[in-house]
Amino acid sequence: MKISFIHLVIVLGCFSVAHAQSPDLSSASNFEMINRHISIGKSNGKNIVHLDAAEGEGVAWLKNIKFSTGTIEFDVKGRDVMQQSFVGIAFHGTGDSAYDCIYFRPFNFNATEAARKNHSVQYISMPQYDWSYLREKFPNKYENALTNFINADSWFHTKVVVTANEIKVFVNNSTTPSITVQPLNHYTTGKVGFWVGNGSDGDFANLSVTE
């Protein structure tokens, strides 16, 4: 069977091509800071982005990076300090306080109480759907325990897979998602940034964004 050039173009056009980006984390000038100060260090050959602690949420938006659907991967480290370690990634950012976010509470990772362990990873969609609203209206739907053991003071790898209708979070290369949710807002594209919660600092490295 002959395949015409036009037919070939139409067929190829039905497939999307993944475009991976590894943003430059070596300079503070590559970030737009919201309610935090940033410092850049180096360890074992990788750049470490540190956000300091302050009241309220903070974001380090990557300049010139846009994301709609695909995969966001990064390494992150919080602290085993009760109610003082909230670390994650914001995406689909359309403003300083309008974004989707996946974040972790490391101080709950190794808790003996099931209720605390089930609050280890959280999805929020700001500004309408903060954690307190979601916990009250939809208990245990937008937060969950991790599928594997992680020391609360250790670095861990996070993979966030985003489609138009679903968000999945995988930790430390697990093949089972720690949480799967449907997006609550209609954000379709926007900025990507490292996120820390109220009173929290955090360390981040090895960011990769695949559109």
WOSUL-V978044 format. One record per run of one state. SS is the DSSP state (alpha for helix, beta for strand, coil for the rest). FROM is the first residue (numbers start at 1). TO is the last residue. If there is no record, write none. Layout:
SS;FROM;TO, SS;FROM;TO
This chain:
coil;1;4, alpha;5;13, coil;14;19, beta;20;21, coil;22;27, alpha;28;30, beta;31;34, coil;35;37, beta;38;43, coil;44;45, beta;46;51, coil;52;57, beta;58;67, coil;68;69, beta;70;77, coil;78;86, beta;87;95, coil;96;97, beta;98;104, coil;105;105, alpha;106;108, coil;109;113, alpha;114;117, coil;118;120, beta;121;126, coil;127;128, beta;129;129, coil;130;130, alpha;131;137, coil;138;142, beta;143;144, coil;145;155, beta;156;162, coil;163;166, beta;167;171, coil;172;178, beta;179;181, coil;182;189, beta;190;196, coil;197;201, beta;202;210, coil;211;211
